[in-house]
Amino acid sequence: MIFKIARFLLTILLLPFCIAITANFYKGIVSIKAISETGFIFILGALSYSLFHFILFKLDFLYVLGHESMHAIATLFSGGKVLNIKVSKKQGSVRTTTPNMFVVLAPYLVPIYTVLLALIYYLLSFFIDIGRHSQLFIFLIGFTLMFHIAYTAQSIKEKQSDLIKTGYLFSVEFVYIINLIIVFAIISFLFKRLDFLDFLSLSYSDTKIFYQSIWRQLFL
């Protein structure tokens, strides 16, 4: 009961930060006046996946595989053990010894295929001149990131059981914030005008100003 009350209060307290980080994300995006070749390729990758998902066909099996794999990876990082894992085109499941909040929400927070792609790119750089394939890498970053965002949005819309387990509204807020941070971090590498640390700092400052204003209204 105490945990539920604390989670409810945290859900309320996170609302101003959700608004602040959304506003600063928007300001950052609209500040981009010119798109470089790299930025264009990234956008092309994201739009290409959108075409797959909403017009041609969905990559359901790849999503379920990545989703359940991320549960398993989060379990290992939490010091637990994966007892059983099942994957099919429609659904999957993982039975673990540590079903904590991080394990439950990990697939919605971490774009596993984007991370895997970056890891492969890094490892290949030790063996080949990977720079020659940088454009393909950037395209696939956009493609896999949009893949993650599309399915995460779909899961939120369908109220997946993972999100309900940890409190639906709290989970949606938390997933939303982390995904905005990850997306902004990635695009800040592609568009030099964007400053990731400024984005975080401004979001924090705007939230702080809001709470200070509420405090003065109530107690001063």
MISE-179516 format. One record per residue: residue in one letter; residue number from 0; x, y, z of N, C-alpha, C in turn. Coordinates in nm, 3 decimals, decimal comma. Layout:
BEGIN
<"A"; NUM; <X; Y; Z>; <X; Y; Z>; <X; Y; Z>>;
...
END
This chain:
BEGIN
<"M"; 0; <0,083; -0,120; 0,000>; <0,000; 0,000; 0,000>; <0,087; 0,126; 0,000>>;
<"I"; 1; <0,192; 0,126; 0,083>; <0,282; 0,240; 0,091>; <0,351; 0,262; -0,043>>;
<"F"; 2; <0,390; 0,150; -0,105>; <0,457; 0,159; -0,235>; <0,364; 0,220; -0,340>>;
<"K"; 3; <0,236; 0,182; -0,337>; <0,140; 0,235; -0,434>; <0,119; 0,385; -0,414>>;
<"I"; 4; <0,113; 0,428; -0,287>; <0,097; 0,571; -0,258>; <0,218; 0,650; -0,305>>;
<"A"; 5; <0,338; 0,594; -0,278>; <0,462; 0,661; -0,320>; <0,469; 0,670; -0,472>>;
<"R"; 6; <0,427; 0,564; -0,539>; <0,428; 0,562; -0,685>; <0,330; 0,664; -0,742>>;
<"F"; 7; <0,214; 0,677; -0,677>; <0,114; 0,775; -0,721>; <0,168; 0,917; -0,705>>;
<"L"; 8; <0,231; 0,945; -0,591>; <0,288; 1,079; -0,567>; <0,399; 1,109; -0,668>>;
<"L"; 9; <0,481; 1,009; -0,697>; <0,589; 1,027; -0,794>; <0,533; 1,053; -0,933>>;
<"T"; 10; <0,423; 0,987; -0,965>; <0,356; 1,008; -1,094>; <0,314; 1,153; -1,108>>;
<"I"; 11; <0,256; 1,209; -1,001>; <0,213; 1,349; -1,002>; <0,333; 1,442; -1,013>>;
<"L"; 12; <0,439; 1,411; -0,937>; <0,557; 1,497; -0,934>; <0,632; 1,498; -1,067>>;
<"L"; 13; <0,619; 1,391; -1,143>; <0,690; 1,381; -1,271>; <0,621; 1,457; -1,384>>;
<"L"; 14; <0,494; 1,492; -1,363>; <0,418; 1,560; -1,469>; <0,485; 1,690; -1,516>>;
<"P"; 15; <0,528; 1,778; -1,425>; <0,594; 1,901; -1,470>; <0,721; 1,873; -1,551>>;
<"F"; 16; <0,795; 1,769; -1,512>; <0,916; 1,736; -1,586>; <0,882; 1,684; -1,725>>;
<"C"; 17; <0,773; 1,607; -1,736>; <0,726; 1,560; -1,867>; <0,698; 1,679; -1,959>>;
<"I"; 18; <0,631; 1,780; -1,904>; <0,597; 1,899; -1,983>; <0,724; 1,974; -2,022>>;
<"A"; 19; <0,815; 1,990; -1,925>; <0,939; 2,065; -1,950>; <1,025; 1,996; -2,054>>;
<"I"; 20; <1,041; 1,867; -2,042>; <1,128; 1,795; -2,135>; <1,066; 1,789; -2,275>>;
<"T"; 21; <0,933; 1,786; -2,282>; <0,865; 1,789; -2,412>; <0,887; 1,924; -2,479>>;
<"A"; 22; <0,871; 2,031; -2,402>; <0,889; 2,166; -2,456>; <1,031; 2,187; -2,507>>;
<"N"; 23; <1,131; 2,142; -2,430>; <1,270; 2,161; -2,470>; <1,310; 2,069; -2,585>>;
<"F"; 24; <1,247; 1,952; -2,592>; <1,268; 1,863; -2,708>; <1,217; 1,932; -2,835>>;
<"Y"; 25; <1,099; 1,989; -2,826>; <1,040; 2,059; -2,940>; <1,127; 2,178; -2,982>>;
<"K"; 26; <1,173; 2,257; -2,883>; <1,257; 2,373; -2,914>; <1,386; 2,329; -2,984>>;
<"G"; 27; <1,442; 2,217; -2,938>; <1,564; 2,168; -2,998>; <1,543; 2,126; -3,143>>;
<"I"; 28; <1,434; 2,055; -3,168>; <1,406; 2,006; -3,303>; <1,382; 2,122; -3,400>>;
<"V"; 29; <1,300; 2,220; -3,358>; <1,268; 2,330; -3,449>; <1,386; 2,424; -3,469>>;
<"S"; 30; <1,489; 2,413; -3,383>; <1,607; 2,499; -3,399>; <1,697; 2,451; -3,513>>;
<"I"; 31; <1,672; 2,331; -3,563>; <1,752; 2,277; -3,673>; <1,708; 2,346; -3,803>>;
<"K"; 32; <1,794; 2,430; -3,855>; <1,760; 2,507; -3,975>; <1,806; 2,437; -4,104>>;
<"A"; 33; <1,919; 2,372; -4,094>; <1,974; 2,305; -4,212>; <2,002; 2,160; -4,179>>;
<"I"; 34; <1,968; 2,072; -4,270>; <1,990; 1,929; -4,249>; <2,111; 1,884; -4,329>>;
<"S"; 35; <2,208; 1,830; -4,259>; <2,329; 1,781; -4,326>; <2,297; 1,649; -4,397>>;
<"E"; 36; <2,394; 1,601; -4,474>; <2,375; 1,474; -4,543>; <2,352; 1,361; -4,443>>;
<"T"; 37; <2,428; 1,366; -4,331>; <2,413; 1,264; -4,227>; <2,274; 1,268; -4,167>>;
<"G"; 38; <2,227; 1,390; -4,136>; <2,093; 1,406; -4,080>; <1,986; 1,358; -4,175>>;
<"F"; 39; <2,004; 1,387; -4,303>; <1,906; 1,343; -4,404>; <1,899; 1,191; -4,410>>;
<"I"; 40; <2,014; 1,125; -4,404>; <2,018; 0,978; -4,410>; <1,950; 0,918; -4,287>>;
<"F"; 41; <1,972; 0,980; -4,171>; <1,906; 0,935; -4,048>; <1,754; 0,946; -4,061>>;
<"I"; 42; <1,707; 1,060; -4,108>; <1,563; 1,081; -4,126>; <1,507; 0,983; -4,228>>;
<"L"; 43; <1,583; 0,958; -4,334>; <1,540; 0,863; -4,437>; <1,524; 0,723; -4,377>>;
<"G"; 44; <1,616; 0,685; -4,289>; <1,605; 0,555; -4,221>; <1,480; 0,547; -4,136>>;
<"A"; 45; <1,452; 0,655; -4,060>; <1,333; 0,658; -3,975>; <1,205; 0,652; -4,059>>;
<"L"; 46; <1,202; 0,727; -4,168>; <1,084; 0,728; -4,255>; <1,065; 0,593; -4,325>>;
<"S"; 47; <1,176; 0,528; -4,357>; <1,168; 0,397; -4,422>; <1,102; 0,295; -4,331>>;
<"Y"; 48; <1,138; 0,298; -4,201>; <1,072; 0,204; -4,112>; <0,924; 0,239; -4,097>>;
<"S"; 49; <0,893; 0,369; -4,091>; <0,753; 0,410; -4,080>; <0,672; 0,353; -4,196>>;
<"L"; 50; <0,732; 0,353; -4,315>; <0,666; 0,297; -4,433>; <0,640; 0,148; -4,414>>;
<"F"; 51; <0,740; 0,077; -4,363>; <0,724; -0,066; -4,335>; <0,609; -0,088; -4,237>>;
<"H"; 52; <0,612; -0,015; -4,127>; <0,521; -0,042; -4,015>; <0,376; -0,008; -4,046>>;
<"F"; 53; <0,357; 0,108; -4,107>; <0,220; 0,158; -4,122>; <0,158; 0,129; -4,259>>;
<"I"; 54; <0,240; 0,093; -4,358>; <0,186; 0,071; -4,492>; <0,211; -0,071; -4,543>>;
<"L"; 55; <0,333; -0,121; -4,531>; <0,367; -0,250; -4,589>; <0,339; -0,365; -4,492>>;
<"F"; 56; <0,428; -0,392; -4,399>; <0,407; -0,499; -4,301>; <0,489; -0,472; -4,176>>;
<"K"; 57; <0,444; -0,531; -4,066>; <0,511; -0,511; -3,937>; <0,610; -0,624; -3,911>>;
<"L"; 58; <0,715; -0,589; -3,839>; <0,819; -0,687; -3,806>; <0,793; -0,741; -3,665>>;
<"D"; 59; <0,677; -0,805; -3,648>; <0,633; -0,848; -3,516>; <0,730; -0,947; -3,450>>;
<"F"; 60; <0,777; -1,044; -3,525>; <0,865; -1,145; -3,465>; <0,994; -1,082; -3,413>>;
<"L"; 61; <1,051; -0,991; -3,492>; <1,174; -0,924; -3,449>; <1,150; -0,842; -3,323>>;
<"Y"; 62; <1,031; -0,780; -3,315>; <1,000; -0,702; -3,195>; <0,988; -0,792; -3,073>>;
<"V"; 63; <0,913; -0,902; -3,086>; <0,894; -0,993; -2,973>; <1,029; -1,051; -2,930>>;
<"L"; 64; <1,112; -1,088; -3,027>; <1,245; -1,141; -2,996>; <1,328; -1,040; -2,918>>;
<"G"; 65; <1,329; -0,916; -2,968>; <1,405; -0,812; -2,900>; <1,349; -0,779; -2,763>>;
<"H"; 66; <1,216; -0,777; -2,754>; <1,147; -0,745; -2,629>; <1,183; -0,846; -2,520>>;
<"E"; 67; <1,167; -0,973; -2,551>; <1,195; -1,077; -2,451>; <1,345; -1,086; -2,421>>;
<"S"; 68; <1,428; -1,062; -2,523>; <1,573; -1,062; -2,501>; <1,613; -0,951; -2,406>>;
<"M"; 69; <1,547; -0,836; -2,417>; <1,578; -0,724; -2,329>; <1,537; -0,754; -2,186>>;
<"H"; 70; <1,423; -0,823; -2,168>; <1,386; -0,870; -2,033>; <1,497; -0,957; -1,976>>;
<"A"; 71; <1,547; -1,049; -2,058>; <1,650; -1,142; -2,015>; <1,780; -1,069; -1,980>>;
<"I"; 72; <1,821; -0,976; -2,066>; <1,944; -0,901; -2,043>; <1,934; -0,818; -1,916>>;
<"A"; 73; <1,818; -0,754; -1,896>; <1,797; -0,673; -1,775>; <1,802; -0,762; -1,650>>;
<"T"; 74; <1,752; -0,883; -1,663>; <1,758; -0,978; -1,551>; <1,902; -1,009; -1,514>>;
<"L"; 75; <1,985; -1,035; -1,614>; <2,126; -1,066; -1,590>; <2,198; -0,947; -1,528>>;
<"F"; 76; <2,166; -0,825; -1,575>; <2,226; -0,705; -1,517>; <2,180; -0,682; -1,373>>;
<"S"; 77; <2,064; -0,735; -1,340>; <2,010; -0,721; -1,204>; <2,062; -0,831; -1,111>>;
<"G"; 78; <2,145; -0,919; -1,165>; <2,200; -1,027; -1,084>; <2,110; -1,148; -1,073>>;
<"G"; 79; <2,008; -1,154; -1,156>; <1,915; -1,266; -1,152>; <1,945; -1,372; -1,256>>;
<"K"; 80; <1,856; -1,468; -1,268>; <1,872; -1,577; -1,365>; <1,747; -1,586; -1,453>>;
<"V"; 81; <1,770; -1,620; -1,579>; <1,660; -1,642; -1,672>; <1,624; -1,790; -1,667>>;
<"L"; 82; <1,503; -1,820; -1,622>; <1,461; -1,958; -1,605>; <1,400; -2,016; -1,731>>;
<"N"; 83; <1,333; -1,930; -1,807>; <1,266; -1,979; -1,928>; <1,235; -1,862; -2,020>>;
<"I"; 84; <1,249; -1,882; -2,150>; <1,216; -1,777; -2,246>; <1,146; -1,839; -2,367>>;
<"K"; 85; <1,037; -1,778; -2,409>; <0,960; -1,825; -2,524>; <0,934; -1,708; -2,618>>;
<"V"; 86; <0,949; -1,733; -2,748>; <0,929; -1,628; -2,848>; <0,851; -1,684; -2,966>>;
<"S"; 87; <0,747; -1,612; -3,006>; <0,673; -1,646; -3,127>; <0,639; -1,515; -3,198>>;
<"K"; 88; <0,575; -1,525; -3,313>; <0,543; -1,406; -3,389>; <0,444; -1,316; -3,315>>;
<"K"; 89; <0,354; -1,374; -3,241>; <0,248; -1,298; -3,176>; <0,282; -1,255; -3,034>>;
<"Q"; 90; <0,352; -1,341; -2,960>; <0,379; -1,309; -2,821>; <0,500; -1,386; -2,771>>;
<"G"; 91; <0,547; -1,346; -2,654>; <0,659; -1,413; -2,592>; <0,650; -1,401; -2,441>>;
<"S"; 92; <0,739; -1,469; -2,373>; <0,740; -1,462; -2,227>; <0,878; -1,498; -2,175>>;
<"V"; 93; <0,911; -1,442; -2,060>; <1,036; -1,472; -1,993>; <1,007; -1,493; -1,844>>;
<"R"; 94; <1,057; -1,602; -1,791>; <1,043; -1,629; -1,648>; <1,179; -1,607; -1,584>>;
<"T"; 95; <1,183; -1,518; -1,485>; <1,310; -1,482; -1,422>; <1,302; -1,492; -1,271>>;
<"T"; 96; <1,418; -1,480; -1,207>; <1,423; -1,482; -1,060>; <1,414; -1,342; -1,002>>;
<"T"; 97; <1,425; -1,240; -1,086>; <1,423; -1,101; -1,036>; <1,331; -1,013; -1,121>>;
<"P"; 98; <1,200; -1,031; -1,107>; <1,107; -0,950; -1,186>; <1,086; -0,810; -1,127>>;
<"N"; 99; <1,195; -0,730; -1,119>; <1,184; -0,594; -1,064>; <1,140; -0,494; -1,171>>;
<"M"; 100; <1,127; -0,368; -1,132>; <1,075; -0,267; -1,224>; <1,167; -0,249; -1,345>>;
<"F"; 101; <1,298; -0,252; -1,324>; <1,391; -0,236; -1,435>; <1,375; -0,350; -1,536>>;
<"V"; 102; <1,361; -0,472; -1,486>; <1,344; -0,588; -1,574>; <1,214; -0,576; -1,653>>;
<"V"; 103; <1,109; -0,534; -1,586>; <0,977; -0,525; -1,649>; <0,974; -0,416; -1,758>>;
<"L"; 104; <1,035; -0,301; -1,729>; <1,025; -0,187; -1,821>; <1,140; -0,178; -1,922>>;
<"A"; 105; <1,245; -0,257; -1,904>; <1,365; -0,247; -1,989>; <1,337; -0,246; -2,139>>;
<"P"; 106; <1,248; -0,334; -2,192>; <1,224; -0,334; -2,337>; <1,167; -0,204; -2,391>>;
<"Y"; 107; <1,097; -0,130; -2,305>; <1,038; -0,003; -2,348>; <1,136; 0,113; -2,334>>;
<"L"; 108; <1,241; 0,092; -2,256>; <1,338; 0,198; -2,231>; <1,458; 0,192; -2,324>>;
<"V"; 109; <1,501; 0,072; -2,358>; <1,624; 0,054; -2,435>; <1,594; 0,006; -2,577>>;
<"P"; 110; <1,633; 0,082; -2,679>; <1,617; 0,037; -2,819>; <1,722; -0,069; -2,850>>;
<"I"; 111; <1,691; -0,193; -2,822>; <1,791; -0,301; -2,823>; <1,861; -0,315; -2,958>>;
<"Y"; 112; <1,786; -0,302; -3,069>; <1,850; -0,320; -3,200>; <1,941; -0,203; -3,234>>;
<"T"; 113; <1,907; -0,084; -3,187>; <1,995; 0,031; -3,207>; <2,124; 0,014; -3,129>>;
<"V"; 114; <2,112; -0,032; -3,005>; <2,230; -0,057; -2,922>; <2,315; -0,168; -2,982>>;
<"L"; 115; <2,250; -0,275; -3,028>; <2,322; -0,386; -3,089>; <2,395; -0,341; -3,216>>;
<"L"; 116; <2,330; -0,257; -3,294>; <2,390; -0,205; -3,416>; <2,515; -0,122; -3,384>>;
<"A"; 117; <2,505; -0,037; -3,282>; <2,619; 0,045; -3,242>; <2,734; -0,042; -3,193>>;
<"L"; 118; <2,702; -0,149; -3,122>; <2,805; -0,241; -3,072>; <2,876; -0,311; -3,188>>;
<"I"; 119; <2,799; -0,356; -3,286>; <2,856; -0,423; -3,403>; <2,947; -0,327; -3,480>>;
<"Y"; 120; <2,900; -0,203; -3,496>; <2,978; -0,101; -3,566>; <3,112; -0,078; -3,494>>;
<"Y"; 121; <3,105; -0,070; -3,361>; <3,227; -0,047; -3,281>; <3,324; -0,164; -3,293>>;
<"L"; 122; <3,274; -0,286; -3,286>; <3,361; -0,404; -3,294>; <3,422; -0,419; -3,432>>;
<"L"; 123; <3,344; -0,391; -3,536>; <3,395; -0,403; -3,673>; <3,505; -0,301; -3,702>>;
<"S"; 124; <3,500; -0,188; -3,629>; <3,600; -0,084; -3,652>; <3,742; -0,131; -3,621>>;
<"F"; 125; <3,755; -0,238; -3,544>; <3,887; -0,292; -3,511>; <3,943; -0,379; -3,625>>;
<"F"; 126; <3,857; -0,419; -3,718>; <3,899; -0,514; -3,821>; <3,892; -0,459; -3,963>>;
<"I"; 127; <3,801; -0,365; -3,987>; <3,786; -0,311; -4,123>; <3,772; -0,159; -4,116>>;
<"D"; 128; <3,782; -0,097; -4,231>; <3,761; 0,048; -4,239>; <3,611; 0,075; -4,241>>;
<"I"; 129; <3,553; 0,075; -4,123>; <3,408; 0,084; -4,109>; <3,354; 0,220; -4,152>>;
<"G"; 130; <3,442; 0,320; -4,154>; <3,400; 0,454; -4,193>; <3,339; 0,459; -4,332>>;
<"R"; 131; <3,381; 0,368; -4,418>; <3,326; 0,363; -4,555>; <3,178; 0,326; -4,555>>;
<"H"; 132; <3,132; 0,267; -4,447>; <2,992; 0,222; -4,438>; <2,912; 0,307; -4,340>>;
<"S"; 133; <2,963; 0,425; -4,308>; <2,898; 0,509; -4,207>; <2,757; 0,550; -4,247>>;
<"Q"; 134; <2,736; 0,574; -4,376>; <2,602; 0,615; -4,420>; <2,499; 0,504; -4,398>>;
<"L"; 135; <2,539; 0,381; -4,426>; <2,450; 0,268; -4,400>; <2,422; 0,256; -4,252>>;
<"F"; 136; <2,524; 0,278; -4,170>; <2,509; 0,272; -4,025>; <2,409; 0,377; -3,977>>;
<"I"; 137; <2,423; 0,500; -4,026>; <2,332; 0,608; -3,986>; <2,189; 0,576; -4,030>>;
<"F"; 138; <2,174; 0,523; -4,150>; <2,041; 0,484; -4,200>; <1,977; 0,381; -4,107>>;
<"L"; 139; <2,054; 0,280; -4,069>; <2,002; 0,173; -3,983>; <1,974; 0,222; -3,841>>;
<"I"; 140; <2,051; 0,321; -3,794>; <2,023; 0,382; -3,664>; <1,884; 0,445; -3,666>>;
<"G"; 141; <1,855; 0,522; -3,771>; <1,722; 0,582; -3,785>; <1,613; 0,477; -3,798>>;
<"F"; 142; <1,641; 0,372; -3,875>; <1,545; 0,264; -3,898>; <1,512; 0,192; -3,767>>;
<"T"; 143; <1,616; 0,151; -3,693>; <1,594; 0,073; -3,570>; <1,536; 0,159; -3,457>>;
<"L"; 144; <1,574; 0,286; -3,454>; <1,519; 0,373; -3,350>; <1,370; 0,395; -3,371>>;
<"M"; 145; <1,329; 0,415; -3,496>; <1,186; 0,430; -3,526>; <1,112; 0,300; -3,499>>;
<"F"; 146; <1,177; 0,188; -3,524>; <1,122; 0,056; -3,492>; <1,088; 0,049; -3,343>>;
<"H"; 147; <1,182; 0,091; -3,261>; <1,162; 0,091; -3,115>; <1,049; 0,185; -3,075>>;
<"I"; 148; <1,049; 0,305; -3,130>; <0,949; 0,406; -3,093>; <0,809; 0,361; -3,134>>;
<"A"; 149; <0,796; 0,306; -3,254>; <0,664; 0,265; -3,305>; <0,604; 0,155; -3,218>>;
<"Y"; 150; <0,684; 0,055; -3,184>; <0,631; -0,055; -3,104>; <0,610; -0,016; -2,958>>;
<"T"; 151; <0,693; 0,075; -2,908>; <0,672; 0,123; -2,771>; <0,540; 0,201; -2,763>>;
<"A"; 152; <0,515; 0,286; -2,863>; <0,390; 0,361; -2,867>; <0,271; 0,266; -2,878>>;
<"Q"; 153; <0,286; 0,162; -2,959>; <0,179; 0,063; -2,975>; <0,152; -0,010; -2,844>>;
<"S"; 154; <0,257; -0,044; -2,770>; <0,242; -0,113; -2,642>; <0,171; -0,025; -2,540>>;
<"I"; 155; <0,205; 0,104; -2,539>; <0,140; 0,198; -2,448>; <-0,008; 0,210; -2,482>>;
<"K"; 156; <-0,038; 0,219; -2,610>; <-0,177; 0,230; -2,655>; <-0,257; 0,106; -2,616>>;
<"E"; 157; <-0,196; -0,010; -2,628>; <-0,265; -0,136; -2,599>; <-0,261; -0,173; -2,451>>;
<"K"; 158; <-0,195; -0,091; -2,369>; <-0,184; -0,115; -2,225>; <-0,130; -0,255; -2,195>>;
<"Q"; 159; <-0,009; -0,278; -2,242>; <0,057; -0,407; -2,220>; <0,068; -0,437; -2,071>>;
<"S"; 160; <0,062; -0,565; -2,039>; <0,063; -0,608; -1,899>; <0,189; -0,563; -1,825>>;
<"D"; 161; <0,302; -0,555; -1,896>; <0,426; -0,508; -1,832>; <0,408; -0,369; -1,773>>;
<"L"; 162; <0,340; -0,283; -1,847>; <0,319; -0,146; -1,803>; <0,221; -0,138; -1,687>>;
<"I"; 163; <0,123; -0,224; -1,688>; <0,022; -0,226; -1,581>; <0,083; -0,276; -1,450>>;
<"K"; 164; <0,175; -0,372; -1,460>; <0,239; -0,429; -1,340>; <0,308; -0,322; -1,257>>;
<"T"; 165; <0,371; -0,227; -1,322>; <0,447; -0,125; -1,250>; <0,368; 0,005; -1,234>>;
<"G"; 166; <0,239; 0,000; -1,262>; <0,155; 0,119; -1,253>; <0,150; 0,186; -1,389>>;
<"Y"; 167; <0,036; 0,182; -1,456>; <0,028; 0,224; -1,595>; <0,072; 0,369; -1,616>>;
<"L"; 168; <0,016; 0,463; -1,539>; <0,047; 0,604; -1,560>; <0,194; 0,633; -1,529>>;
<"F"; 169; <0,244; 0,576; -1,420>; <0,385; 0,595; -1,385>; <0,474; 0,537; -1,495>>;
<"S"; 170; <0,442; 0,418; -1,543>; <0,523; 0,353; -1,646>; <0,525; 0,435; -1,774>>;
<"V"; 171; <0,408; 0,487; -1,813>; <0,399; 0,567; -1,936>; <0,486; 0,692; -1,922>>;
<"E"; 172; <0,478; 0,759; -1,808>; <0,559; 0,879; -1,785>; <0,708; 0,846; -1,791>>;
<"F"; 173; <0,746; 0,742; -1,720>; <0,887; 0,704; -1,711>; <0,941; 0,663; -1,848>>;
<"V"; 174; <0,865; 0,581; -1,919>; <0,906; 0,536; -2,053>; <0,915; 0,656; -2,148>>;
<"Y"; 175; <0,819; 0,746; -2,139>; <0,817; 0,865; -2,223>; <0,941; 0,951; -2,201>>;
<"I"; 176; <0,974; 0,976; -2,075>; <1,090; 1,060; -2,041>; <1,220; 0,997; -2,090>>;
<"I"; 177; <1,240; 0,869; -2,061>; <1,364; 0,801; -2,099>; <1,379; 0,795; -2,251>>;
<"N"; 178; <1,269; 0,770; -2,321>; <1,277; 0,764; -2,466>; <1,308; 0,899; -2,528>>;
<"L"; 179; <1,251; 1,007; -2,474>; <1,284; 1,140; -2,524>; <1,432; 1,170; -2,505>>;
<"I"; 180; <1,484; 1,131; -2,388>; <1,626; 1,154; -2,359>; <1,715; 1,075; -2,456>>;
<"I"; 181; <1,680; 0,949; -2,479>; <1,759; 0,866; -2,569>; <1,755; 0,920; -2,712>>;
<"V"; 182; <1,635; 0,955; -2,758>; <1,620; 1,007; -2,894>; <1,699; 1,137; -2,911>>;
<"F"; 183; <1,689; 1,227; -2,813>; <1,760; 1,354; -2,823>; <1,911; 1,331; -2,819>>;
<"A"; 184; <1,955; 1,236; -2,737>; <2,098; 1,206; -2,728>; <2,151; 1,159; -2,864>>;
<"I"; 185; <2,074; 1,074; -2,931>; <2,118; 1,021; -3,061>; <2,120; 1,131; -3,168>>;
<"I"; 186; <2,013; 1,209; -3,176>; <2,009; 1,310; -3,282>; <2,105; 1,425; -3,254>>;
<"S"; 187; <2,145; 1,445; -3,127>; <2,242; 1,551; -3,097>; <2,379; 1,518; -3,156>>;
<"F"; 188; <2,405; 1,389; -3,179>; <2,530; 1,350; -3,244>; <2,525; 1,376; -3,395>>;
<"L"; 189; <2,404; 1,379; -3,448>; <2,387; 1,394; -3,592>; <2,366; 1,540; -3,633>>;
<"F"; 190; <2,309; 1,619; -3,543>; <2,284; 1,760; -3,571>; <2,362; 1,843; -3,471>>;
<"K"; 191; <2,471; 1,903; -3,517>; <2,565; 1,970; -3,427>; <2,505; 2,089; -3,353>>;
<"R"; 192; <2,397; 2,144; -3,405>; <2,334; 2,258; -3,340>; <2,272; 2,220; -3,205>>;
<"L"; 193; <2,238; 2,093; -3,189>; <2,173; 2,048; -3,067>; <2,277; 2,014; -2,960>>;
<"D"; 194; <2,250; 2,057; -2,838>; <2,339; 2,029; -2,725>; <2,263; 1,944; -2,623>>;
<"F"; 195; <2,306; 1,821; -2,607>; <2,234; 1,727; -2,521>; <2,235; 1,772; -2,374>>;
<"L"; 196; <2,349; 1,818; -2,325>; <2,359; 1,861; -2,185>; <2,272; 1,984; -2,159>>;
<"D"; 197; <2,266; 2,075; -2,257>; <2,177; 2,192; -2,243>; <2,032; 2,149; -2,237>>;
<"F"; 198; <1,997; 2,051; -2,318>; <1,860; 1,996; -2,320>; <1,821; 1,944; -2,181>>;
<"L"; 199; <1,910; 1,867; -2,118>; <1,882; 1,815; -1,984>; <1,879; 1,928; -1,881>>;
<"S"; 200; <1,974; 2,019; -1,891>; <1,983; 2,128; -1,795>; <1,860; 2,218; -1,801>>;
<"L"; 201; <1,817; 2,253; -1,922>; <1,699; 2,339; -1,937>; <1,573; 2,270; -1,887>>;
<"S"; 202; <1,562; 2,140; -1,914>; <1,444; 2,064; -1,868>; <1,440; 2,062; -1,715>>;
<"Y"; 203; <1,556; 2,043; -1,655>; <1,564; 2,044; -1,508>; <1,532; 2,183; -1,452>>;
<"S"; 204; <1,588; 2,287; -1,514>; <1,567; 2,424; -1,466>; <1,420; 2,465; -1,477>>;
<"D"; 205; <1,357; 2,431; -1,588>; <1,215; 2,466; -1,607>; <1,128; 2,396; -1,503>>;
<"T"; 206; <1,160; 2,270; -1,473>; <1,085; 2,197; -1,371>; <1,107; 2,259; -1,233>>;
<"K"; 207; <1,229; 2,295; -1,204>; <1,263; 2,358; -1,075>; <1,189; 2,490; -1,057>>;
<"I"; 208; <1,184; 2,571; -1,163>; <1,113; 2,699; -1,158>; <0,964; 2,676; -1,130>>;
<"F"; 209; <0,907; 2,574; -1,191>; <0,766; 2,542; -1,169>; <0,740; 2,510; -1,022>>;
<"Y"; 210; <0,822; 2,423; -0,963>; <0,802; 2,384; -0,824>; <0,828; 2,501; -0,729>>;
<"Q"; 211; <0,924; 2,586; -0,760>; <0,949; 2,704; -0,677>; <0,830; 2,798; -0,681>>;
<"S"; 212; <0,769; 2,810; -0,797>; <0,651; 2,895; -0,811>; <0,535; 2,840; -0,729>>;
<"I"; 213; <0,513; 2,708; -0,735>; <0,406; 2,645; -0,657>; <0,432; 2,663; -0,507>>;
<"W"; 214; <0,559; 2,645; -0,467>; <0,596; 2,659; -0,326>; <0,566; 2,800; -0,274>>;
<"R"; 215; <0,601; 2,902; -0,355>; <0,576; 3,040; -0,313>; <0,427; 3,070; -0,303>>;
<"Q"; 216; <0,350; 3,011; -0,396>; <0,205; 3,034; -0,395>; <0,140; 2,972; -0,271>>;
<"L"; 217; <0,190; 2,858; -0,228>; <0,127; 2,785; -0,119>; <0,176; 2,826; 0,021>>;
<"F"; 218; <0,304; 2,861; 0,031>; <0,362; 2,877; 0,165>; <0,421; 3,015; 0,191>>;
<"L"; 219; <0,422; 3,103; 0,094>; <0,481; 3,236; 0,116>; <0,377; 3,346; 0,096>>;
END
